[in-house]
Amino acid sequence: MPQKIVVVGGGIIGVSTAYFLSRHPANPSVTLIEASSIACGASGKAGGLLALDWHGVETASLARLSYNLHASLADQHNGRERWGYRELNTLEVSCEEVSQANQNKSSNIPSWLRGHAIRKVRNIGSPKTTAQVHPRLFCEAMVQESKNLKIIRGYVTKILGSAENPSTGVEVETDGVISVLEAEVVVVAAGPWTTKLLPSIPVSSQRAHSITIGTTNPVSPYALFTSIKMRSGNVVTPEIYPRQHEIYACGDIDKLVPLPKLAKDVQVDQERCKEIVKNISALSELLEQGEVTAMQAPEQSLEDPKTPGAVMEDSQNVAGDPVEE
């Protein structure tokens, strides 16, 4: 077991890797380097939906391990209170923006939806197969529960090594000062920024806008994948995830802006966020009248599907795997 390990990236994969390494019986020295803040990017602004059986053949065993590990970590570290872990139903909902004249209410939908707008409902997940976390709170808790983890806020500019010794450490920029940190192993978990250090890795980036709406009382646990026909004739597909004290909703993805140097500098298009608010208001009076508490647009990684063995990852919806990757 290597004794000096550096993990680059403070997202859900980076902090999960650091957590498990820090608790390894060999007691290695583990350092986590993050340029912005823990879970500053997609890992802190994702929906946090967990699914047991939404996977391909190549990732089936990893999906089961990840899903079960989330439940285990929640039991071990009081995750239901600390990061909002809970099982939930997941529905696919077809809807239409209509007037308030028709007040028919379906019995198989959450009480906080406008029943008269619903046209079709299909159950795609039960409390036995889908669950959720608040991803930022999960990441922060994993850091807190790591043992003797050293955290450096800095920008890794280079991985050091040679053909004979592939990894000898990293070069880090902190407040304009360059320093070298020795390591036997370097784990790069920087999402779309990974290619800045490892250009051959087939990862690109895409921007995903989302909002949160504050709630006074807890909302029943139903994750919704929607298709809404608006009065204009346009069809929109926001995804909605109620949490303990807020409701999260995300819209479409785009590649309209270049990837900035730091995760905290990703541009947010407020008009796109307002469009999400307008679209989900067609579904619910609670969503229409609620206070928007965040407008955000993290850059998330997208693996190149043309690369053999590459697996498409939707980090906007599904929280990352709490295992060493």
Steps between C-alpha positions, in 0.01 A plus 500: 500500500650840402564724800475841328184555295372823345140533382433786257142627509254560783189366329306191594749254347801678647367528855362144494838369388675703771252376762560132431876539460524691829328210678715230344678277757837588343445859620642683197559875492214643288489856368200644315566799273206717386527824305165653600315336791364159590217403262518836323412353161244246381552283809352772719231618259369172361163344569644221714273221373626146566377203296565133563429362155542785249822376347659318212653154511851639552404696813239272660720379785628853569144635508393242758810562710454877486129487585559272798798705617287816507251325729783367717670840531168662590451247781858535618518881506137608554460589135123540520550805718836624373462473122133421442533137403160342444331242281235629260263422215604613154239583238499579130228762454345634179321832554343793325486866599126565532262751659374459854143426388540125507573387857500121460753338732670166446561283805837357390701822490660712775257736674716804416441465124215650299303183430306652212826557306607134512432287193700185568704358787741207499689368801870453416640460852385394846647559849679168450674613181537880515621735771656845530764704674580870514834465316676806647410398855609144424839618373554725802411215736743261328779753556401539865496123552838440333788422734805729502416634155708799397321750274681754284318774313705536188510449125696199377696610195696184426538134594867423551664176392686316228474183296698312766305655789157612371398693810730684737263777603317811380578864439250724682423870463376661822445877516735544204778291655609172337602212725561128459322232701657154491277195452536137404152497347293785353126449454345753259127547567453845351194439284515701176826660620672159490621559145698804619733252670438187292426611141452145375204432730178507286298747707324813381275747682143620489313762702183406686275769649294432810312679775386435855174617656469527877218317679359561847383143553652173375372388160404139434790303348428471129768561237343607170622465143256719312388577147289817497316633197485876549225725364746618236520145364856449621577184695739539795650229721606633841591253774379568854644366825342600834740511794450553871485880487496582129402378155769463235419527129729482197456582134684438176877481453712708265856555381473874436781621724863388530618315807649756742816442700308449826165338578385805694527713183247313285258753348133478599236607247221631723253503212541124465439461872188717480379278217529198732287685757237579237489143374464330838238755608266334252515190721457635849367796693767431760771538238334803342476694827818376669810712553791422269800453730768416241570535128799296392672349198784260576716351229470123504718240332393300198706201395554449128261221390725428200776381730496122563386428853380854565180531697271801473454664840214738581634670811217747496263229616690222666735547791845349451616170640642505856772251411863520400505559124 
